[in-house]
Amino acid sequence: MSLTVLGPHFLLERIAETAGAVYTGVNCLRECVVRRVGAGISKHYEGVTEGDHVLINASAGQELQIPGTRGLILVDEGDVLVKTGK
């Protein structure tokens, strides 16, 4: 996949829906893998790199329809709630 992501955005691939009851105050979270990191990511989010697993709110982001791929979401850096590992 040769995509360039501009601005303070992450391109994520969906992994699984996560039960919201485990996380206080959040109805439903989505676990994703980071596939691309945008060119304008701020220092606060520089520790999030390609291949990292992150949690986002299920309602965040924009679903992308790209031929040959599935389950991609473009999110603003502020939509990434927590990094859970690689």
C-alpha positions as CSV (number, residue, x, y, z in Angstrom):
1,M,0.0,0.0,0.0
2,S,1.7,3.2,-1.1
3,L,-0.4,5.9,0.5
4,T,0.8,9.2,1.9
5,V,-1.2,10.6,4.8
6,L,-1.0,14.4,5.1
7,G,-1.7,16.5,8.2
8,P,-2.1,15.4,11.8
9,H,-3.8,12.1,10.9
10,F,-3.3,8.4,11.4
11,L,-4.5,5.7,8.9
12,L,-5.7,2.7,10.9
13,E,-6.8,-0.8,10.2
14,R,-9.6,-2.2,12.3
15,I,-8.9,-5.3,14.5
16,A,-11.8,-5.8,16.8
17,E,-14.6,-4.2,18.7
18,T,-13.8,-4.0,22.4
19,A,-16.4,-4.2,25.2
20,G,-17.0,-0.7,26.5
21,A,-17.8,-1.9,30.0
22,V,-14.1,-2.6,30.6
23,Y,-13.3,1.1,30.1
24,T,-15.0,3.6,32.4
25,G,-16.9,6.4,30.6
26,V,-16.5,5.0,27.1
27,N,-19.4,3.3,25.4
28,C,-17.5,1.4,22.8
29,L,-13.9,1.3,21.7
30,R,-12.3,0.0,18.6
31,E,-8.8,-1.6,18.5
32,C,-6.8,-0.8,15.4
33,V,-3.3,-1.2,14.0
34,V,-1.5,2.0,12.7
35,R,-0.8,1.6,9.0
36,R,0.4,5.1,8.2
37,V,1.4,8.2,10.2
38,G,0.6,11.6,8.8
39,A,3.2,14.2,8.0
40,G,1.9,16.7,10.6
41,I,1.7,14.6,13.7
42,S,2.5,16.7,16.8
43,K,5.2,15.8,19.4
44,H,2.6,14.5,21.8
45,Y,1.8,11.7,19.3
46,E,5.3,11.1,17.8
47,G,5.6,7.9,19.9
48,V,2.8,6.3,17.9
49,T,4.3,4.5,14.9
50,E,3.3,2.1,12.1
51,G,2.5,-1.3,13.5
52,D,1.4,0.0,16.9
53,H,-2.0,-1.1,18.3
54,V,-4.2,1.8,19.5
55,L,-7.7,2.3,20.9
56,I,-10.1,4.9,19.4
57,N,-13.7,5.7,20.2
58,A,-15.9,3.6,17.9
59,S,-17.6,6.8,16.5
60,A,-14.3,8.5,15.6
61,G,-12.7,8.7,12.2
62,Q,-13.7,8.3,8.6
63,E,-14.1,4.9,7.0
64,L,-12.1,4.7,3.8
65,Q,-13.0,2.6,0.7
66,I,-9.8,1.8,-1.1
67,P,-9.7,-0.9,-3.7
68,G,-7.7,-4.0,-2.5
69,T,-8.0,-3.0,1.2
70,R,-10.6,-3.2,3.9
71,G,-11.3,-1.9,7.4
72,L,-9.3,1.3,7.0
73,I,-10.1,4.4,9.1
74,L,-8.6,7.9,8.9
75,V,-8.5,9.6,12.3
76,D,-7.2,12.9,13.6
77,E,-4.3,12.5,16.1
78,G,-6.6,13.6,18.9
79,D,-8.9,10.5,18.3
80,V,-6.2,8.1,19.4
81,L,-7.0,7.4,23.1
82,V,-4.2,5.1,24.1
83,K,-1.4,3.0,22.6
84,T,-1.8,-0.6,23.7
85,G,1.4,-2.1,22.2
86,K,2.8,-3.5,18.9
